[in-house]
Amino acid sequence: MIWFAEFCIMKNLIKGRLDSESFGVEGRHFFVDLMKAKNDKRYLQITRADYKDKVFYERSSVILFEEDFGFLVEALSMVLTRYTHGENGKN
């Protein structure tokens, strides 16, 4: 398995991936990747992969450019704060 880890590291470097985190449960996996474009601008790519069987999966992604990072963090913070304080109206 060491060769696989080395392959993944090289693949990340080649594709411009600067950092990455992933998590998942029961056939669904999420990837949060900080990427660098050819013009040296950074963007965030959030991908969801739904595995239908061992070989096939459906994937969808959202891309946010660096100038929008602050808006994303603010929106997530506001929604999660309201949720944790029971202010979302759906309790």
N, C-alpha and C positions, 0 to 999 in steps of 0.2 A: 504493500500500500504506500510505501514511501515514494515510489515513482509517481503515483497518482497525485500526491500532495505537491511534489515538485512541478508536475504538469500544470496543476491549478495555479500555482504561483506564477509560472511563466505566462500562462494564458491571461491572467489578470494584468500583468505588466504590458503585454502586447496590446490588449484592448483598451488601455488607458484607465483601468480601474485603479483608483487611488486608495480606496478603503471599502470594506464590505462587512455587513452583518447579515445573518439570516436566522430564521426561526420557522417552526412549523409544527403542525399536528395533523394526524390522521389524513393523509392524502393531500394536504394543502401546505404549501411552503411559501414563505415571503423572503425576498432579498432586498436589502437597502444598500445601494451602491453609490459611492461618491466617484464620479467619473471626470475625466479631463478630455475635452473635445480637441479636435485638430487645431482650432484657433486658440488653444490654451485656456479657454473658459471652462469653469467647473459647473457640473450639473449633478442633480440627485436623481437617480433612477430607482423607483420602487416597483418591484415586480412580484406578482402573485402567480404561482404555478399550482394548478389543480391536477393531480395525478389520477387518471382514469383506470390505468392498470400499470403493470411494471414497465411498459415501454412507452405508452402514449400519455401525453399531458396537454392541457390547455394553458396558455400563458398570456397575461396581460400586464401592461406596464404604464406607469405615469412618470413623466419627466418634468422636473422643476429646475429652472435655471438659477444660477447663483444669486441673481438680484432678487429672487423671490423667496429665498431661504427664510428670511426674517418673517415674512407673511405666514409661511407654513408653521413656523415655531409658535408665532403668536396665536394663530387659529387653533392649533392643537392644545396649547396651554389654556386658552379660554374654554374650549369644549370640555377638556378633562377636569378643569377646576370646577365648572358648573356640575359636571357629572359626580365628582367626589363630594360635592356639597348638596347633592340632591336637588339641584335647581334646573334640571333639564326637562321637567314636566312629564317625564315618562316613568316615574317610580311606582 
